[in-house]
Amino acid sequence: MEIRKASRKDAEELAALFNHVEDSGFMLFNPGERKATNIQMEKQIEQIEKNPHSVFLVAASGHDLHGYLLLVGNGLERTRHSAKIVNGIKEGERGKGIGSSLFQEMEEFARLNGIRRLELSVIANNVHALSLYAKMEFEQEGVKRESLFFDGKYHDEYVLSKLL
């Protein structure tokens, strides 16, 4: 398994991976609510490549993608040191060190590019993600109470961060 930057050649596989992960019920969108396309993935990869404060990483074995991590920063002077994280791992691949490897590679990128603050949000009942984030030394900063509605009820979202 290698961790590398996503390329436009990954667009089809990335679209399938995004759709698979979003169907897990642990992402912002409901299963089937948004379907990623090859064209959308190509555009997203291009945008990330143009932003020196961002990186799009994938965990790959050959042409198969098992996970992704998107670090999105900006060039604003006051917040240039801060970036947001979105990540996902195929259901059958969780707990195998893929997430840790993606986060380690992302942190190396962040350090080399002047990013000090990493932040993300997670549904409060996503125990697999919370376990990974704790392992990677993220700390809870707050709770967005009842920020999400699915399965007929409201759910809390945790806001986590890590300072490098």
Disulfide bonds with the S-S distance in Angstrom:
none
